[in-house]
């Protein structure tokens, strides 16, 4: 599988910064990451950044589709599932079970 590096833009840097903050055992949807990175309507752009990332310091497997679907992972849904399960997340079929329990809720600044 050939990885394509994402364009180094301010938005992509913000996306990668947000994704690095998602702790083990938690997930966030592409749209949630886009909102936290400052572009609420850019969920698809987040998906493209995640697809081409391939960086070991960015836990791309923790970014999922809205509603708990696994979404893509550079073409290997099985690997994404295995990484999430290893972190204690229950996956049933292609969906996260008990999404409310594992959805990342970053602290809001006062």
Phi and psi in radians as a Rosetta constraint file:
Dihedral C 1 N 2 CA 2 C 2 CIRCULARHARMONIC -1.526 0.35
Dihedral N 2 CA 2 C 2 N 3 CIRCULARHARMONIC 2.193 0.35
Dihedral C 2 N 3 CA 3 C 3 CIRCULARHARMONIC -1.607 0.35
Dihedral N 3 CA 3 C 3 N 4 CIRCULARHARMONIC 2.378 0.35
Dihedral C 3 N 4 CA 4 C 4 CIRCULARHARMONIC -1.909 0.35
Dihedral N 4 CA 4 C 4 N 5 CIRCULARHARMONIC 2.165 0.35
Dihedral C 4 N 5 CA 5 C 5 CIRCULARHARMONIC -1.173 0.35
Dihedral N 5 CA 5 C 5 N 6 CIRCULARHARMONIC 2.383 0.35
Dihedral C 5 N 6 CA 6 C 6 CIRCULARHARMONIC -1.187 0.35
Dihedral N 6 CA 6 C 6 N 7 CIRCULARHARMONIC 2.682 0.35
Dihedral C 6 N 7 CA 7 C 7 CIRCULARHARMONIC -1.077 0.35
Dihedral N 7 CA 7 C 7 N 8 CIRCULARHARMONIC 2.413 0.35
Dihedral C 7 N 8 CA 8 C 8 CIRCULARHARMONIC -1.474 0.35
Dihedral N 8 CA 8 C 8 N 9 CIRCULARHARMONIC 1.499 0.35
Dihedral C 8 N 9 CA 9 C 9 CIRCULARHARMONIC -2.000 0.35
Dihedral N 9 CA 9 C 9 N 10 CIRCULARHARMONIC 2.902 0.35
Dihedral C 9 N 10 CA 10 C 10 CIRCULARHARMONIC -1.023 0.35
Dihedral N 10 CA 10 C 10 N 11 CIRCULARHARMONIC -0.729 0.35
Dihedral C 10 N 11 CA 11 C 11 CIRCULARHARMONIC -1.110 0.35
Dihedral N 11 CA 11 C 11 N 12 CIRCULARHARMONIC -0.785 0.35
Dihedral C 11 N 12 CA 12 C 12 CIRCULARHARMONIC -1.115 0.35
Dihedral N 12 CA 12 C 12 N 13 CIRCULARHARMONIC -0.633 0.35
Dihedral C 12 N 13 CA 13 C 13 CIRCULARHARMONIC -1.126 0.35
Dihedral N 13 CA 13 C 13 N 14 CIRCULARHARMONIC -0.704 0.35
Dihedral C 13 N 14 CA 14 C 14 CIRCULARHARMONIC -1.159 0.35
Dihedral N 14 CA 14 C 14 N 15 CIRCULARHARMONIC -0.720 0.35
Dihedral C 14 N 15 CA 15 C 15 CIRCULARHARMONIC -1.041 0.35
Dihedral N 15 CA 15 C 15 N 16 CIRCULARHARMONIC -0.858 0.35
Dihedral C 15 N 16 CA 16 C 16 CIRCULARHARMONIC -1.086 0.35
Dihedral N 16 CA 16 C 16 N 17 CIRCULARHARMONIC -0.641 0.35
Dihedral C 16 N 17 CA 17 C 17 CIRCULARHARMONIC -1.118 0.35
Dihedral N 17 CA 17 C 17 N 18 CIRCULARHARMONIC -0.761 0.35
Dihedral C 17 N 18 CA 18 C 18 CIRCULARHARMONIC -1.095 0.35
Dihedral N 18 CA 18 C 18 N 19 CIRCULARHARMONIC -0.826 0.35
Dihedral C 18 N 19 CA 19 C 19 CIRCULARHARMONIC -1.118 0.35
Dihedral N 19 CA 19 C 19 N 20 CIRCULARHARMONIC -0.626 0.35
Dihedral C 19 N 20 CA 20 C 20 CIRCULARHARMONIC -1.071 0.35
Dihedral N 20 CA 20 C 20 N 21 CIRCULARHARMONIC -0.448 0.35
Dihedral C 20 N 21 CA 21 C 21 CIRCULARHARMONIC -1.428 0.35
Dihedral N 21 CA 21 C 21 N 22 CIRCULARHARMONIC -0.226 0.35
Dihedral C 21 N 22 CA 22 C 22 CIRCULARHARMONIC -1.224 0.35
Dihedral N 22 CA 22 C 22 N 23 CIRCULARHARMONIC 2.062 0.35
Dihedral C 22 N 23 CA 23 C 23 CIRCULARHARMONIC -1.325 0.35
Dihedral N 23 CA 23 C 23 N 24 CIRCULARHARMONIC 2.786 0.35
Dihedral C 23 N 24 CA 24 C 24 CIRCULARHARMONIC -0.967 0.35
Dihedral N 24 CA 24 C 24 N 25 CIRCULARHARMONIC 2.459 0.35
Dihedral C 24 N 25 CA 25 C 25 CIRCULARHARMONIC 1.454 0.35
Dihedral N 25 CA 25 C 25 N 26 CIRCULARHARMONIC 0.103 0.35
Dihedral C 25 N 26 CA 26 C 26 CIRCULARHARMONIC -2.235 0.35
Dihedral N 26 CA 26 C 26 N 27 CIRCULARHARMONIC 2.741 0.35
Dihedral C 26 N 27 CA 27 C 27 CIRCULARHARMONIC -2.373 0.35
Dihedral N 27 CA 27 C 27 N 28 CIRCULARHARMONIC 2.799 0.35
Dihedral C 27 N 28 CA 28 C 28 CIRCULARHARMONIC -2.455 0.35
Dihedral N 28 CA 28 C 28 N 29 CIRCULARHARMONIC 2.542 0.35
Dihedral C 28 N 29 CA 29 C 29 CIRCULARHARMONIC -1.386 0.35
Dihedral N 29 CA 29 C 29 N 30 CIRCULARHARMONIC 2.710 0.35
Dihedral C 29 N 30 CA 30 C 30 CIRCULARHARMONIC -0.909 0.35
Dihedral N 30 CA 30 C 30 N 31 CIRCULARHARMONIC -0.772 0.35
Dihedral C 30 N 31 CA 31 C 31 CIRCULARHARMONIC -1.145 0.35
Dihedral N 31 CA 31 C 31 N 32 CIRCULARHARMONIC -0.637 0.35
Dihedral C 31 N 32 CA 32 C 32 CIRCULARHARMONIC -1.145 0.35
Dihedral N 32 CA 32 C 32 N 33 CIRCULARHARMONIC -0.719 0.35
Dihedral C 32 N 33 CA 33 C 33 CIRCULARHARMONIC -1.109 0.35
Dihedral N 33 CA 33 C 33 N 34 CIRCULARHARMONIC -0.738 0.35
Dihedral C 33 N 34 CA 34 C 34 CIRCULARHARMONIC -1.046 0.35
Dihedral N 34 CA 34 C 34 N 35 CIRCULARHARMONIC -0.763 0.35
Dihedral C 34 N 35 CA 35 C 35 CIRCULARHARMONIC -1.092 0.35
Dihedral N 35 CA 35 C 35 N 36 CIRCULARHARMONIC -0.813 0.35
Dihedral C 35 N 36 CA 36 C 36 CIRCULARHARMONIC -1.124 0.35
Dihedral N 36 CA 36 C 36 N 37 CIRCULARHARMONIC -0.479 0.35
Dihedral C 36 N 37 CA 37 C 37 CIRCULARHARMONIC -1.517 0.35
Dihedral N 37 CA 37 C 37 N 38 CIRCULARHARMONIC 0.009 0.35
Dihedral C 37 N 38 CA 38 C 38 CIRCULARHARMONIC 1.710 0.35
Dihedral N 38 CA 38 C 38 N 39 CIRCULARHARMONIC 0.096 0.35
Dihedral C 38 N 39 CA 39 C 39 CIRCULARHARMONIC -2.349 0.35
Dihedral N 39 CA 39 C 39 N 40 CIRCULARHARMONIC 1.421 0.35
Dihedral C 39 N 40 CA 40 C 40 CIRCULARHARMONIC -0.976 0.35
Dihedral N 40 CA 40 C 40 N 41 CIRCULARHARMONIC -0.424 0.35
Dihedral C 40 N 41 CA 41 C 41 CIRCULARHARMONIC -1.753 0.35
Dihedral N 41 CA 41 C 41 N 42 CIRCULARHARMONIC 0.317 0.35
Dihedral C 41 N 42 CA 42 C 42 CIRCULARHARMONIC -1.918 0.35
Dihedral N 42 CA 42 C 42 N 43 CIRCULARHARMONIC 0.631 0.35
Dihedral C 42 N 43 CA 43 C 43 CIRCULARHARMONIC -1.021 0.35
Dihedral N 43 CA 43 C 43 N 44 CIRCULARHARMONIC -0.724 0.35
Dihedral C 43 N 44 CA 44 C 44 CIRCULARHARMONIC -1.132 0.35
Dihedral N 44 CA 44 C 44 N 45 CIRCULARHARMONIC -0.666 0.35
Dihedral C 44 N 45 CA 45 C 45 CIRCULARHARMONIC -1.103 0.35
Dihedral N 45 CA 45 C 45 N 46 CIRCULARHARMONIC -0.677 0.35
Dihedral C 45 N 46 CA 46 C 46 CIRCULARHARMONIC -1.076 0.35
Dihedral N 46 CA 46 C 46 N 47 CIRCULARHARMONIC -0.761 0.35
Dihedral C 46 N 47 CA 47 C 47 CIRCULARHARMONIC -1.022 0.35
Dihedral N 47 CA 47 C 47 N 48 CIRCULARHARMONIC -0.719 0.35
Dihedral C 47 N 48 CA 48 C 48 CIRCULARHARMONIC -1.158 0.35
Dihedral N 48 CA 48 C 48 N 49 CIRCULARHARMONIC -0.669 0.35
Dihedral C 48 N 49 CA 49 C 49 CIRCULARHARMONIC -1.146 0.35
Dihedral N 49 CA 49 C 49 N 50 CIRCULARHARMONIC -0.750 0.35
Dihedral C 49 N 50 CA 50 C 50 CIRCULARHARMONIC -1.128 0.35
Dihedral N 50 CA 50 C 50 N 51 CIRCULARHARMONIC -0.724 0.35
Dihedral C 50 N 51 CA 51 C 51 CIRCULARHARMONIC -1.064 0.35
Dihedral N 51 CA 51 C 51 N 52 CIRCULARHARMONIC -0.654 0.35
Dihedral C 51 N 52 CA 52 C 52 CIRCULARHARMONIC -1.703 0.35
Dihedral N 52 CA 52 C 52 N 53 CIRCULARHARMONIC 0.072 0.35
Dihedral C 52 N 53 CA 53 C 53 CIRCULARHARMONIC -1.215 0.35
Dihedral N 53 CA 53 C 53 N 54 CIRCULARHARMONIC -1.223 0.35
Dihedral C 53 N 54 CA 54 C 54 CIRCULARHARMONIC 1.119 0.35
Dihedral N 54 CA 54 C 54 N 55 CIRCULARHARMONIC 0.309 0.35
Dihedral C 54 N 55 CA 55 C 55 CIRCULARHARMONIC -1.629 0.35
Dihedral N 55 CA 55 C 55 N 56 CIRCULARHARMONIC 2.282 0.35
Dihedral C 55 N 56 CA 56 C 56 CIRCULARHARMONIC -1.174 0.35
Dihedral N 56 CA 56 C 56 N 57 CIRCULARHARMONIC -0.322 0.35
Dihedral C 56 N 57 CA 57 C 57 CIRCULARHARMONIC -1.555 0.35
Dihedral N 57 CA 57 C 57 N 58 CIRCULARHARMONIC 0.048 0.35
Dihedral C 57 N 58 CA 58 C 58 CIRCULARHARMONIC -2.102 0.35
Dihedral N 58 CA 58 C 58 N 59 CIRCULARHARMONIC 1.973 0.35
Dihedral C 58 N 59 CA 59 C 59 CIRCULARHARMONIC -1.383 0.35
Dihedral N 59 CA 59 C 59 N 60 CIRCULARHARMONIC 1.209 0.35
Dihedral C 59 N 60 CA 60 C 60 CIRCULARHARMONIC -1.008 0.35
Dihedral N 60 CA 60 C 60 N 61 CIRCULARHARMONIC -0.471 0.35
Dihedral C 60 N 61 CA 61 C 61 CIRCULARHARMONIC -1.132 0.35
Dihedral N 61 CA 61 C 61 N 62 CIRCULARHARMONIC -0.276 0.35
Dihedral C 61 N 62 CA 62 C 62 CIRCULARHARMONIC -1.498 0.35
Dihedral N 62 CA 62 C 62 N 63 CIRCULARHARMONIC 0.006 0.35
Dihedral C 62 N 63 CA 63 C 63 CIRCULARHARMONIC -1.771 0.35
Dihedral N 63 CA 63 C 63 N 64 CIRCULARHARMONIC 2.157 0.35
Dihedral C 63 N 64 CA 64 C 64 CIRCULARHARMONIC -2.180 0.35
Dihedral N 64 CA 64 C 64 N 65 CIRCULARHARMONIC 3.013 0.35
Dihedral C 64 N 65 CA 65 C 65 CIRCULARHARMONIC -1.347 0.35
Dihedral N 65 CA 65 C 65 N 66 CIRCULARHARMONIC 2.782 0.35
Dihedral C 65 N 66 CA 66 C 66 CIRCULARHARMONIC -1.026 0.35
Dihedral N 66 CA 66 C 66 N 67 CIRCULARHARMONIC 2.508 0.35
Dihedral C 66 N 67 CA 67 C 67 CIRCULARHARMONIC 1.407 0.35
Dihedral N 67 CA 67 C 67 N 68 CIRCULARHARMONIC 0.061 0.35
Dihedral C 67 N 68 CA 68 C 68 CIRCULARHARMONIC 1.709 0.35
Dihedral N 68 CA 68 C 68 N 69 CIRCULARHARMONIC 0.030 0.35
Dihedral C 68 N 69 CA 69 C 69 CIRCULARHARMONIC -1.193 0.35
Dihedral N 69 CA 69 C 69 N 70 CIRCULARHARMONIC 2.586 0.35
Dihedral C 69 N 70 CA 70 C 70 CIRCULARHARMONIC -1.153 0.35
Dihedral N 70 CA 70 C 70 N 71 CIRCULARHARMONIC -0.568 0.35
Dihedral C 70 N 71 CA 71 C 71 CIRCULARHARMONIC 1.239 0.35
Dihedral N 71 CA 71 C 71 N 72 CIRCULARHARMONIC -2.987 0.35
Dihedral C 71 N 72 CA 72 C 72 CIRCULARHARMONIC -1.505 0.35
Dihedral N 72 CA 72 C 72 N 73 CIRCULARHARMONIC 3.004 0.35
Dihedral C 72 N 73 CA 73 C 73 CIRCULARHARMONIC -2.744 0.35
Dihedral N 73 CA 73 C 73 N 74 CIRCULARHARMONIC 1.109 0.35
Dihedral C 73 N 74 CA 74 C 74 CIRCULARHARMONIC 1.048 0.35
Dihedral N 74 CA 74 C 74 N 75 CIRCULARHARMONIC 0.464 0.35
Dihedral C 74 N 75 CA 75 C 75 CIRCULARHARMONIC 1.635 0.35
Dihedral N 75 CA 75 C 75 N 76 CIRCULARHARMONIC -0.034 0.35
Dihedral C 75 N 76 CA 76 C 76 CIRCULARHARMONIC -2.156 0.35
Dihedral N 76 CA 76 C 76 N 77 CIRCULARHARMONIC 1.411 0.35
Dihedral C 76 N 77 CA 77 C 77 CIRCULARHARMONIC -1.078 0.35
Dihedral N 77 CA 77 C 77 N 78 CIRCULARHARMONIC -0.584 0.35
Dihedral C 77 N 78 CA 78 C 78 CIRCULARHARMONIC -1.086 0.35
Dihedral N 78 CA 78 C 78 N 79 CIRCULARHARMONIC -0.714 0.35
Dihedral C 78 N 79 CA 79 C 79 CIRCULARHARMONIC -1.158 0.35
Dihedral N 79 CA 79 C 79 N 80 CIRCULARHARMONIC -0.760 0.35
Dihedral C 79 N 80 CA 80 C 80 CIRCULARHARMONIC -1.036 0.35
Dihedral N 80 CA 80 C 80 N 81 CIRCULARHARMONIC -0.818 0.35
Dihedral C 80 N 81 CA 81 C 81 CIRCULARHARMONIC -1.012 0.35
Dihedral N 81 CA 81 C 81 N 82 CIRCULARHARMONIC -0.800 0.35
Dihedral C 81 N 82 CA 82 C 82 CIRCULARHARMONIC -1.097 0.35
Dihedral N 82 CA 82 C 82 N 83 CIRCULARHARMONIC -0.716 0.35
Dihedral C 82 N 83 CA 83 C 83 CIRCULARHARMONIC -1.145 0.35
Dihedral N 83 CA 83 C 83 N 84 CIRCULARHARMONIC -0.717 0.35
Dihedral C 83 N 84 CA 84 C 84 CIRCULARHARMONIC -1.173 0.35
Dihedral N 84 CA 84 C 84 N 85 CIRCULARHARMONIC -0.764 0.35
Dihedral C 84 N 85 CA 85 C 85 CIRCULARHARMONIC -1.078 0.35
Dihedral N 85 CA 85 C 85 N 86 CIRCULARHARMONIC -0.679 0.35
Dihedral C 85 N 86 CA 86 C 86 CIRCULARHARMONIC -1.094 0.35
Dihedral N 86 CA 86 C 86 N 87 CIRCULARHARMONIC -0.403 0.35
Dihedral C 86 N 87 CA 87 C 87 CIRCULARHARMONIC -1.619 0.35
Dihedral N 87 CA 87 C 87 N 88 CIRCULARHARMONIC 0.088 0.35
Dihedral C 87 N 88 CA 88 C 88 CIRCULARHARMONIC 1.609 0.35
Dihedral N 88 CA 88 C 88 N 89 CIRCULARHARMONIC 0.149 0.35
Dihedral C 88 N 89 CA 89 C 89 CIRCULARHARMONIC -1.533 0.35
Dihedral N 89 CA 89 C 89 N 90 CIRCULARHARMONIC 2.292 0.35
Dihedral C 89 N 90 CA 90 C 90 CIRCULARHARMONIC -1.522 0.35
Dihedral N 90 CA 90 C 90 N 91 CIRCULARHARMONIC 2.186 0.35
Dihedral C 90 N 91 CA 91 C 91 CIRCULARHARMONIC -2.059 0.35
Dihedral N 91 CA 91 C 91 N 92 CIRCULARHARMONIC 2.241 0.35
Dihedral C 91 N 92 CA 92 C 92 CIRCULARHARMONIC -2.115 0.35
Dihedral N 92 CA 92 C 92 N 93 CIRCULARHARMONIC 2.019 0.35
Dihedral C 92 N 93 CA 93 C 93 CIRCULARHARMONIC 1.157 0.35
Dihedral N 93 CA 93 C 93 N 94 CIRCULARHARMONIC -2.106 0.35
Dihedral C 93 N 94 CA 94 C 94 CIRCULARHARMONIC -2.004 0.35
Dihedral N 94 CA 94 C 94 N 95 CIRCULARHARMONIC 0.504 0.35
Dihedral C 94 N 95 CA 95 C 95 CIRCULARHARMONIC -2.318 0.35
Dihedral N 95 CA 95 C 95 N 96 CIRCULARHARMONIC 2.615 0.35
Dihedral C 95 N 96 CA 96 C 96 CIRCULARHARMONIC -1.376 0.35
Dihedral N 96 CA 96 C 96 N 97 CIRCULARHARMONIC 2.256 0.35
Dihedral C 96 N 97 CA 97 C 97 CIRCULARHARMONIC -1.537 0.35
Dihedral N 97 CA 97 C 97 N 98 CIRCULARHARMONIC 2.589 0.35
Dihedral C 97 N 98 CA 98 C 98 CIRCULARHARMONIC 0.962 0.35
Dihedral N 98 CA 98 C 98 N 99 CIRCULARHARMONIC 0.902 0.35
Dihedral C 98 N 99 CA 99 C 99 CIRCULARHARMONIC -0.987 0.35
Dihedral N 99 CA 99 C 99 N 100 CIRCULARHARMONIC -0.669 0.35
Dihedral C 99 N 100 CA 100 C 100 CIRCULARHARMONIC -1.035 0.35
Dihedral N 100 CA 100 C 100 N 101 CIRCULARHARMONIC -0.548 0.35
Dihedral C 100 N 101 CA 101 C 101 CIRCULARHARMONIC -1.311 0.35
Dihedral N 101 CA 101 C 101 N 102 CIRCULARHARMONIC -0.567 0.35
Dihedral C 101 N 102 CA 102 C 102 CIRCULARHARMONIC -1.865 0.35
Dihedral N 102 CA 102 C 102 N 103 CIRCULARHARMONIC -0.048 0.35
Dihedral C 102 N 103 CA 103 C 103 CIRCULARHARMONIC -1.215 0.35
Dihedral N 103 CA 103 C 103 N 104 CIRCULARHARMONIC 2.281 0.35
Dihedral C 103 N 104 CA 104 C 104 CIRCULARHARMONIC -1.301 0.35
Dihedral N 104 CA 104 C 104 N 105 CIRCULARHARMONIC 2.246 0.35
Dihedral C 104 N 105 CA 105 C 105 CIRCULARHARMONIC -2.088 0.35
Dihedral N 105 CA 105 C 105 N 106 CIRCULARHARMONIC 1.637 0.35
Dihedral C 105 N 106 CA 106 C 106 CIRCULARHARMONIC -1.125 0.35
Dihedral N 106 CA 106 C 106 N 107 CIRCULARHARMONIC 2.607 0.35
Dihedral C 106 N 107 CA 107 C 107 CIRCULARHARMONIC -1.147 0.35
Dihedral N 107 CA 107 C 107 N 108 CIRCULARHARMONIC 2.360 0.35
Dihedral C 107 N 108 CA 108 C 108 CIRCULARHARMONIC -1.500 0.35
Dihedral N 108 CA 108 C 108 N 109 CIRCULARHARMONIC 2.456 0.35
Dihedral C 108 N 109 CA 109 C 109 CIRCULARHARMONIC -1.271 0.35
Dihedral N 109 CA 109 C 109 N 110 CIRCULARHARMONIC 2.405 0.35
